[in-house]
Amino acid sequence: MADTEYEHPTPGRPVSPGSVPEKRNGATLICAVDPQGFIITLDVHRWEDHIAKRHPEMSKHLERIKSTIEDPQLIQVVDGSTTAYYYRLTGMAEKKASDLYILVVVDRNETMKTGVVKTAHLLKTIKPNESRIVWLKQS
């Protein structure tokens, strides 16, 4: 399946934290609904062939990727693009100031209200870029 095609799996598929899935080409690993109602998926191929290989620090954070989609602190989009950036603090540090963010980059289809994870990695700060905030968690 190409990155621009979307499946419509059922959200809430259980995934054990930190698990590395068996090889299942194209199978959905994560299916989650974001605060804006988008159904976001991560397939095994993207996990194994991109995220786990290029960002090995993420191998134990599969459940945190799902949490970042379902309950982000911030969602940004780039005008004229289908890319959305989901941010959430990991809670791994004792002090909030030294905590890391998980960034999940999603290719979204506004018409279908779906999206696919393109990548995910850890960041020290939110990336300042030419995107605009479309959703902000209220404390």
Contacts in CASP RR format, 6 or more apart in sequence:
PFRMAT RR
TARGET T0000
AUTHOR 0000-0000-0000
METHOD contacts of the structure
MODEL  1
MADTEYEHPTPGRPVSPGSVPEKRNGATLICAVDPQGFIITLDVHRWEDH
IAKRHPEMSKHLERIKSTIEDPQLIQVVDGSTTAYYYRLTGMAEKKASDL
YILVVVDRNETMKTGVVKTAHLLKTIKPNESRIVWLKQS
1 7 0 8 1.000
1 26 0 8 1.000
1 43 0 8 1.000
3 107 0 8 1.000
3 116 0 8 1.000
3 118 0 8 1.000
4 107 0 8 1.000
4 109 0 8 1.000
6 41 0 8 1.000
6 109 0 8 1.000
6 112 0 8 1.000
6 114 0 8 1.000
6 115 0 8 1.000
6 116 0 8 1.000
7 28 0 8 1.000
7 41 0 8 1.000
7 114 0 8 1.000
8 39 0 8 1.000
8 114 0 8 1.000
9 28 0 8 1.000
9 31 0 8 1.000
9 39 0 8 1.000
9 41 0 8 1.000
10 31 0 8 1.000
11 31 0 8 1.000
11 32 0 8 1.000
11 33 0 8 1.000
11 39 0 8 1.000
12 31 0 8 1.000
12 32 0 8 1.000
13 28 0 8 1.000
13 30 0 8 1.000
13 31 0 8 1.000
15 21 0 8 1.000
15 29 0 8 1.000
15 30 0 8 1.000
15 62 0 8 1.000
15 63 0 8 1.000
15 66 0 8 1.000
16 63 0 8 1.000
17 60 0 8 1.000
17 62 0 8 1.000
17 63 0 8 1.000
18 59 0 8 1.000
18 60 0 8 1.000
18 61 0 8 1.000
18 62 0 8 1.000
18 63 0 8 1.000
19 62 0 8 1.000
20 52 0 8 1.000
20 59 0 8 1.000
21 27 0 8 1.000
21 29 0 8 1.000
21 44 0 8 1.000
21 47 0 8 1.000
21 48 0 8 1.000
23 44 0 8 1.000
23 48 0 8 1.000
24 44 0 8 1.000
25 44 0 8 1.000
25 45 0 8 1.000
26 43 0 8 1.000
26 44 0 8 1.000
26 45 0 8 1.000
27 43 0 8 1.000
27 44 0 8 1.000
28 41 0 8 1.000
28 42 0 8 1.000
28 43 0 8 1.000
28 44 0 8 1.000
29 42 0 8 1.000
29 43 0 8 1.000
29 44 0 8 1.000
29 47 0 8 1.000
29 62 0 8 1.000
30 40 0 8 1.000
30 41 0 8 1.000
30 42 0 8 1.000
30 62 0 8 1.000
30 65 0 8 1.000
30 66 0 8 1.000
30 69 0 8 1.000
30 117 0 8 1.000
31 39 0 8 1.000
31 40 0 8 1.000
31 41 0 8 1.000
32 39 0 8 1.000
32 40 0 8 1.000
32 41 0 8 1.000
32 66 0 8 1.000
32 69 0 8 1.000
32 70 0 8 1.000
33 39 0 8 1.000
33 40 0 8 1.000
33 70 0 8 1.000
34 40 0 8 1.000
34 69 0 8 1.000
34 70 0 8 1.000
34 72 0 8 1.000
34 75 0 8 1.000
34 86 0 8 1.000
34 135 0 8 1.000
35 70 0 8 1.000
35 71 0 8 1.000
35 72 0 8 1.000
35 75 0 8 1.000
35 135 0 8 1.000
35 137 0 8 1.000
36 75 0 8 1.000
36 134 0 8 1.000
36 135 0 8 1.000
37 113 0 8 1.000
38 106 0 8 1.000
38 108 0 8 1.000
38 113 0 8 1.000
38 114 0 8 1.000
38 115 0 8 1.000
39 113 0 8 1.000
39 114 0 8 1.000
39 115 0 8 1.000
40 69 0 8 1.000
40 106 0 8 1.000
40 108 0 8 1.000
40 114 0 8 1.000
40 115 0 8 1.000
40 116 0 8 1.000
40 117 0 8 1.000
41 114 0 8 1.000
41 115 0 8 1.000
41 116 0 8 1.000
41 117 0 8 1.000
42 65 0 8 1.000
42 116 0 8 1.000
42 117 0 8 1.000
43 116 0 8 1.000
46 116 0 8 1.000
46 117 0 8 1.000
46 118 0 8 1.000
47 62 0 8 1.000
50 119 0 8 1.000
51 58 0 8 1.000
51 117 0 8 1.000
51 119 0 8 1.000
51 120 0 8 1.000
51 121 0 8 1.000
52 58 0 8 1.000
52 59 0 8 1.000
54 119 0 8 1.000
55 119 0 8 1.000
55 120 0 8 1.000
55 121 0 8 1.000
55 122 0 8 1.000
57 121 0 8 1.000
57 122 0 8 1.000
58 65 0 8 1.000
58 120 0 8 1.000
58 121 0 8 1.000
58 122 0 8 1.000
61 90 0 8 1.000
61 102 0 8 1.000
61 120 0 8 1.000
61 122 0 8 1.000
64 88 0 8 1.000
64 90 0 8 1.000
64 102 0 8 1.000
65 102 0 8 1.000
65 104 0 8 1.000
65 117 0 8 1.000
65 120 0 8 1.000
67 88 0 8 1.000
68 86 0 8 1.000
68 87 0 8 1.000
68 88 0 8 1.000
68 102 0 8 1.000
68 103 0 8 1.000
68 104 0 8 1.000
68 120 0 8 1.000
69 86 0 8 1.000
69 104 0 8 1.000
69 106 0 8 1.000
69 117 0 8 1.000
71 88 0 8 1.000
71 137 0 8 1.000
72 86 0 8 1.000
72 87 0 8 1.000
72 88 0 8 1.000
72 104 0 8 1.000
72 135 0 8 1.000
72 137 0 8 1.000
73 87 0 8 1.000
73 88 0 8 1.000
73 89 0 8 1.000
73 136 0 8 1.000
73 137 0 8 1.000
74 85 0 8 1.000
74 86 0 8 1.000
74 87 0 8 1.000
74 126 0 8 1.000
74 133 0 8 1.000
74 135 0 8 1.000
74 136 0 8 1.000
74 137 0 8 1.000
75 84 0 8 1.000
75 85 0 8 1.000
75 86 0 8 1.000
75 87 0 8 1.000
75 133 0 8 1.000
75 134 0 8 1.000
75 135 0 8 1.000
75 136 0 8 1.000
76 84 0 8 1.000
76 85 0 8 1.000
76 87 0 8 1.000
76 129 0 8 1.000
76 131 0 8 1.000
76 132 0 8 1.000
76 133 0 8 1.000
76 134 0 8 1.000
77 83 0 8 1.000
77 84 0 8 1.000
77 85 0 8 1.000
77 108 0 8 1.000
77 131 0 8 1.000
77 132 0 8 1.000
77 134 0 8 1.000
78 129 0 8 1.000
78 130 0 8 1.000
78 131 0 8 1.000
78 132 0 8 1.000
79 130 0 8 1.000
79 131 0 8 1.000
79 132 0 8 1.000
82 107 0 8 1.000
82 108 0 8 1.000
82 109 0 8 1.000
82 110 0 8 1.000
83 105 0 8 1.000
83 106 0 8 1.000
83 107 0 8 1.000
83 108 0 8 1.000
83 118 0 8 1.000
84 105 0 8 1.000
84 106 0 8 1.000
84 107 0 8 1.000
84 108 0 8 1.000
84 134 0 8 1.000
85 103 0 8 1.000
85 104 0 8 1.000
85 105 0 8 1.000
85 106 0 8 1.000
85 127 0 8 1.000
85 131 0 8 1.000
86 103 0 8 1.000
86 104 0 8 1.000
86 105 0 8 1.000
86 106 0 8 1.000
87 101 0 8 1.000
87 102 0 8 1.000
87 103 0 8 1.000
87 123 0 8 1.000
87 126 0 8 1.000
88 101 0 8 1.000
88 102 0 8 1.000
89 96 0 8 1.000
89 99 0 8 1.000
89 100 0 8 1.000
89 101 0 8 1.000
89 102 0 8 1.000
90 99 0 8 1.000
90 100 0 8 1.000
90 101 0 8 1.000
90 102 0 8 1.000
90 122 0 8 1.000
91 99 0 8 1.000
92 99 0 8 1.000
92 100 0 8 1.000
93 99 0 8 1.000
93 100 0 8 1.000
100 122 0 8 1.000
100 123 0 8 1.000
100 124 0 8 1.000
101 122 0 8 1.000
101 123 0 8 1.000
101 124 0 8 1.000
101 125 0 8 1.000
101 126 0 8 1.000
102 120 0 8 1.000
102 121 0 8 1.000
102 122 0 8 1.000
102 123 0 8 1.000
103 120 0 8 1.000
103 121 0 8 1.000
103 122 0 8 1.000
103 123 0 8 1.000
103 127 0 8 1.000
104 117 0 8 1.000
104 119 0 8 1.000
104 120 0 8 1.000
105 117 0 8 1.000
105 118 0 8 1.000
105 119 0 8 1.000
105 120 0 8 1.000
106 115 0 8 1.000
106 116 0 8 1.000
106 117 0 8 1.000
106 118 0 8 1.000
107 115 0 8 1.000
107 116 0 8 1.000
107 118 0 8 1.000
108 114 0 8 1.000
108 115 0 8 1.000
109 115 0 8 1.000
END
